[in-house]
Amino acid sequence: MKEYDVVVIGGGSGSHIVDVALHHDLSVCLVEMDQLGGTCLNYGCIPTKMLTYPADLVSIKNKAISLGIDMEVNSIDFNYIMNRMRKKVNESVKRDMENARNIEGVDFYNSIAKFIDQRTLMVDGDEITGEKIFLATGARPLKPPIKGIDEVEVHTNETLLQITEKPESIIMIGGGYISIEFAHFFNSMGTDVTIIQRNKDLIPDMENEIKDILEKEYETKMNIHTNTEAIEIENKGDKKTVYATKNGEQKEFTANEILVATGRKSNADLLDLHNTSIETDEKGYIKVNKKMETTQPNVWALGDATGQHMFKHTANREARIAAENAFHQADLEMDYKAAPQAIFSNPQIASVGLTEKQAQQKHDILVGEARYNEVAKGEAMKEKTGYVKTIVKQETEEILGHHIIGPYAPILIQEIITIMDANGTIQNVFAPMHIHPALPEINQKPFTNLKPPQKEK
């Protein structure tokens, strides 16, 4: 048996654990079943933003028309855009894999690890154990129980990145983050996009006004079908057909390609956790406390495998918390109150903290709203869609939530994230000077018209 000070399963945000362990001159075993970099580098943040940014540039032409500028996009090199994305990912993965194999003090396994008892794992025929074990195994696309889904070639967010020809049409089953971003990309490339969403809303966990604005914008350029459930998929000639129901009525949709993006599944089921005392919840995610400890001593878990907040930046913070507690006995706890999220759609979306509905269930609140065109820069941009909503705890003026849809939303929200992370209040929004006329002034605007909510939403 090979014995290590530290065993890390998962080479995404788990890589941070490796770095800290090496800094302490500890022996490390790193196991990654796929490619180093995790979902973010290989299938998520990095490749998709290399697609949505060109889509943003194409979309500028529509805004320009409203400002008296007639712009044309003469051609789009779809293959160049896709190849550039894949080249960047492949170069990064190759570099990371080579580094992992050559780092002194680290044994690297590119394989699946399975527990055979409480503290022993089997990897590539080797038995390994660690004084401290970290599980950062991530998640994978969840395949829904749709008839015919195994007989028809459909895409997940992973395989869609490998296509080499622009489809004339695509159906996206699911209306969450993945579909919303891919829809923006393919629509901008000239593909006919149809979204089939079982829920009554796109991005159902977002603030109500944000959802409404996004859906209205997408309906002007795509085929959006909410409250619609896909029940069967079949090949039809050289195309594919999705059969669905909406309010008891049968629907039929046909396209060249199909993306299935209806959720994620924790990879924890690959670890044979039944041989340990590590518990999972009803959906298969690893249970952890606020210190990122599992139900088994000296085993920590982080990232998508826990299902807490499935974003790279959150996983990175969880990794730091786990490392501090494991190596420095720091007794730190993970706090998600200022955990942000962003969707690089068109318009862009960013959110942090509670929605109005969530906040009303816990606190007496005040709500403020503003449109981008209420500040000088927003008016200069002739920005009619941009919208900001903030939720404040009435008694203490603590910021409970902040939500933005419009240009640069993921950038604009950062100052509110910083304030919330420091337990700040309204005063912290107004204390610093904001450049005039610049778009960040929009963050102050909803705090000037705070009112009690009209009713629970």
Secondary structure, DSSP 4 states (H G I P E B T S, - for coil): -EEEEEEEE-SSTHHHHHHHHHHTT--EEEE-SS-TTHHHHHTSHHHHHHHHHHHHHHHHHHHHHHTT---------HHHHHHHHHHHHHHHHHHHHHHHHH-TTEEEE-S-EEESSSSEEEETTEEEEEEEEEE---EEEPPP--BTTTTS--B-TTGGGG--S--SEEEEE--SHHHHHHHHHHHHHT-EEEEE-SSSSSSTTS-HHHHHHHHHHHHTTSEEE-S-EEEEEEEETTEEEEEEEETTEEEEEEESEEEE-S-EEEGGGGG-GGGSS--B-TTSPBP--TT-B-SSTTEEE-GGGGTS--SHHHHHHHHHHHHHHHHH--------TT-EEEE-SSS-EEEEE--HHHHHTTS-EEEEEEEGGGSHHHHHTT-SS-EEEEEEETTT-BEEEEEEESTTHHHHTHHHHHHHHTT-BHHHHHSS---TT-GGGGGTGGGGS-B--SS--
